[in-house]
Amino acid sequence: MTRCPVLRRWSCLFKGPLLVQRYLAGDPQESYELAQVAEFTQCYRQRLADLSWFMKCLNEPIARQANQEDGCTGHFWEARFKSQALRTEAALISCMAYVDLNPVRPGMAATPEASEHTSIRERTTPRFDLAQAVREQVQMEALLRFDRPVKPLLPFEGAFADREQPGIPFAFEDYLALVDYTGRAIDPKKKGAIAHTLPPILQRLGFTPDQWLNQSTRFEVLYRLQRRQSMV
């Protein structure tokens, strides 16, 4: 019997009440218990789609850990989060570059590929092995679980001409060059920037253009090949 995906997803974050635990375990329940589980499900569905609830769940453990380290109390973040719609390709690429340069601007990393927490680092030195996930027949639902440390990133369209779903509408080489150029701009309000003495990012990564094209497409080609073989 398939259990409710809303409850399974919620259980990745929280233990949940005993009624929900029993339901997910497949234990027999009375009609009034199932009615209560349905009410929990509706509540959890609304919370999982609520940005404010997501930010609450994200902020609380970070604040507790930071306060314990600093021996203080109170909010960790200075202001409430902002939700900004990205309605154009320019807005999308600007936001992506902003996030990838976040560790550089405060001086936490010299370059975006040197940081542990950027998409550029994951794309150039991937921790998620797509080929292994295919071999293990990992289902998409498992990839979307909150408790997975690393998830596959959406591909750049420019790198994959024959794709099954739309990706990011840029070539990855162009995006790398854009982030590298933007990161070298000096912002008087920020501590860090990519040093002008450093070579271009593809040189820092040790790739020629041809080598990079092969590197950036190899995982997708391998994924498609192995999936076809598994379907035979």
Wavefront OBJ file of the C-alpha trace (Angstrom):
o trace
v 0.000 0.000 0.000
v 1.448 3.388 -1.036
v 1.679 5.846 1.816
v 0.927 9.546 1.416
v 3.923 11.364 -0.185
v 3.153 14.503 1.858
v 3.595 12.580 5.108
v 6.716 10.824 3.845
v 8.256 14.147 2.897
v 7.267 15.731 6.212
v 8.834 12.811 8.081
v 12.187 13.700 6.473
v 12.107 16.871 8.579
v 10.131 15.957 11.690
v 9.337 12.841 13.659
v 5.619 13.611 13.660
v 2.878 12.424 16.039
v 2.430 8.759 16.860
v -0.664 8.458 14.638
v 1.362 9.566 11.609
v 4.241 7.255 12.510
v 1.867 4.301 12.718
v 0.231 5.243 9.432
v 3.586 5.423 7.634
v 4.576 2.085 9.156
v 1.425 0.522 7.670
v -0.179 -0.320 11.007
v -3.975 -0.866 10.989
v -5.922 2.149 12.234
v -9.510 2.958 13.091
v -11.570 5.339 10.966
v -11.309 8.169 13.498
v -7.533 7.759 13.534
v -7.379 7.925 9.741
v -9.509 11.066 9.854
v -6.989 12.648 12.211
v -4.134 11.598 9.927
v -5.954 13.286 7.043
v -6.111 16.512 9.042
v -2.374 16.300 9.755
v -1.760 15.712 6.056
v -3.676 18.815 5.026
v -1.784 20.909 7.579
v 1.601 19.543 6.464
v 0.744 20.071 2.783
v 0.105 23.757 3.456
v 3.310 24.123 5.453
v 5.452 22.397 2.820
v 4.206 24.939 0.264
v 4.699 27.907 2.610
v 7.899 29.928 2.111
v 7.615 31.459 5.581
v 7.454 28.017 7.187
v 10.455 26.865 5.149
v 12.510 29.859 6.298
v 11.432 29.231 9.891
v 12.670 25.640 9.675
v 15.920 26.833 8.107
v 16.581 29.685 10.522
v 15.819 28.020 13.852
v 18.573 25.356 13.919
v 21.141 27.837 12.545
v 20.221 30.384 15.222
v 20.381 27.783 18.003
v 23.803 26.575 16.888
v 25.187 30.097 16.478
v 23.808 31.230 19.838
v 25.328 28.203 21.541
v 28.716 28.924 19.988
v 28.579 32.635 20.860
v 26.933 32.213 24.278
v 24.062 34.571 23.478
v 20.365 34.564 22.630
v 18.150 36.145 19.990
v 17.738 36.129 16.225
v 20.675 35.125 14.047
v 19.512 36.901 10.883
v 19.318 40.679 10.893
v 16.159 41.064 8.825
v 13.253 39.027 7.483
v 13.793 37.144 4.236
v 12.734 38.630 0.917
v 10.972 36.777 -1.895
v 11.787 38.134 -5.344
v 10.281 36.744 -8.545
v 12.821 36.106 -11.321
v 10.777 36.954 -14.396
v 13.513 37.276 -17.035
v 16.613 35.358 -18.076
v 18.720 38.345 -17.017
v 17.190 38.219 -13.533
v 17.830 34.474 -13.302
v 21.493 34.685 -14.296
v 22.052 37.719 -12.025
v 20.660 35.847 -9.032
v 22.748 32.742 -9.799
v 25.934 34.807 -10.056
v 25.076 36.660 -6.841
v 24.717 33.381 -4.934
v 27.892 31.847 -6.391
v 29.863 34.954 -5.411
v 28.451 35.102 -1.872
v 31.493 33.346 -0.309
v 33.902 35.622 -2.222
v 32.423 38.985 -1.249
v 32.861 38.599 2.542
v 36.334 37.079 2.031
v 35.328 33.513 2.987
v 36.840 32.144 -0.251
v 39.248 33.506 -2.842
v 37.271 32.134 -5.784
v 33.797 30.582 -6.202
v 35.225 27.200 -7.204
v 37.295 27.165 -3.980
v 34.213 27.438 -1.760
v 32.450 24.395 -0.349
v 29.033 25.964 -0.827
v 28.618 27.076 -4.436
v 26.993 25.464 -7.434
v 30.174 26.142 -9.417
v 32.129 23.974 -6.982
v 29.573 21.159 -7.287
v 29.536 21.380 -11.086
v 33.319 21.381 -11.453
v 34.054 18.921 -8.624
v 30.771 17.014 -8.248
v 30.017 15.106 -5.083
v 26.768 13.744 -6.512
v 27.527 10.771 -8.776
v 24.730 10.651 -11.333
v 26.020 7.430 -12.896
v 26.026 5.688 -9.505
v 22.492 6.907 -8.798
v 21.371 5.359 -12.083
v 23.126 2.073 -11.287
v 21.414 1.978 -7.903
v 18.083 2.879 -9.576
v 17.561 5.804 -7.229
v 14.056 7.126 -7.772
v 13.340 10.840 -8.224
v 11.379 10.884 -4.977
v 14.490 9.751 -3.104
v 16.583 12.454 -4.774
v 14.174 15.130 -3.516
v 14.272 14.041 0.120
v 15.371 16.668 2.591
v 17.853 14.327 4.237
v 20.036 13.844 1.148
v 23.245 15.893 1.531
v 23.726 16.437 -2.215
v 21.264 16.524 -5.109
v 21.743 16.698 -8.887
v 21.855 20.194 -10.367
v 19.801 21.313 -13.342
v 21.950 21.206 -16.507
v 22.779 24.207 -18.657
v 20.958 24.062 -21.991
v 23.990 25.208 -23.932
v 25.896 22.094 -22.885
v 23.201 19.551 -23.813
v 21.525 19.878 -27.189
v 19.531 16.630 -26.904
v 17.811 16.933 -23.519
v 14.579 15.553 -22.124
v 13.673 18.592 -20.046
v 14.535 22.284 -20.299
v 17.572 23.343 -18.357
v 19.214 26.671 -17.553
v 19.092 28.720 -20.788
v 22.834 29.465 -21.012
v 26.077 27.701 -21.852
v 28.034 26.812 -18.731
v 31.287 28.206 -20.171
v 29.566 31.585 -20.649
v 28.194 31.478 -17.105
v 31.644 30.727 -15.663
v 33.135 33.645 -17.580
v 30.343 35.946 -16.381
v 30.797 34.985 -12.720
v 34.577 35.361 -13.043
v 34.215 38.820 -14.608
v 31.652 39.956 -12.025
v 33.700 38.614 -9.126
v 36.693 40.738 -10.124
v 34.705 43.963 -9.776
v 35.610 45.797 -6.564
v 32.627 46.559 -4.340
v 33.481 49.156 -1.672
v 30.797 47.692 0.583
v 32.285 44.184 0.453
v 35.524 42.753 1.791
v 36.477 40.414 -1.016
v 36.789 40.072 -4.772
v 38.481 37.703 -7.204
v 42.064 38.940 -7.566
v 42.884 40.513 -10.928
v 46.207 38.655 -10.876
v 44.443 35.284 -11.084
v 44.092 33.671 -14.526
v 40.624 33.156 -16.101
v 38.483 30.535 -14.424
v 38.874 27.837 -17.088
v 42.644 28.144 -16.750
v 42.353 27.951 -12.967
v 40.358 24.742 -13.384
v 43.048 23.377 -15.704
v 40.787 22.926 -18.748
v 41.165 23.831 -22.380
v 37.840 24.694 -24.070
v 37.701 21.222 -25.683
v 38.526 19.462 -22.410
v 35.900 21.468 -20.587
v 33.230 20.632 -23.153
v 33.990 16.932 -22.702
v 34.028 17.274 -18.913
v 30.713 19.124 -18.784
v 28.844 16.689 -21.046
v 30.264 13.335 -19.950
v 27.961 12.770 -16.980
v 24.778 13.507 -18.929
v 25.790 11.203 -21.797
v 26.672 8.430 -19.359
v 23.348 8.882 -17.562
v 21.314 8.562 -20.760
v 23.291 5.513 -21.922
v 22.958 3.621 -18.660
v 19.262 4.446 -18.323
v 18.586 3.054 -21.801
v 20.491 -0.114 -20.890
v 18.438 -0.507 -17.699
v 15.216 -0.286 -19.726
v 16.240 -3.073 -22.141
l 1 2 3 4 5 6 7 8 9 10 11 12 13 14 15 16 17 18 19 20 21 22 23 24 25 26 27 28 29 30 31 32 33 34 35 36 37 38 39 40 41 42 43 44 45 46 47 48 49 50 51 52 53 54 55 56 57 58 59 60 61 62 63 64 65 66 67 68 69 70 71 72 73 74 75 76 77 78 79 80 81 82 83 84 85 86 87 88 89 90 91 92 93 94 95 96 97 98 99 100 101 102 103 104 105 106 107 108 109 110 111 112 113 114 115 116 117 118 119 120 121 122 123 124 125 126 127 128 129 130 131 132 133 134 135 136 137 138 139 140 141 142 143 144 145 146 147 148 149 150 151 152 153 154 155 156 157 158 159 160 161 162 163 164 165 166 167 168 169 170 171 172 173 174 175 176 177 178 179 180 181 182 183 184 185 186 187 188 189 190 191 192 193 194 195 196 197 198 199 200 201 202 203 204 205 206 207 208 209 210 211 212 213 214 215 216 217 218 219 220 221 222 223 224 225 226 227 228 229 230 231 232
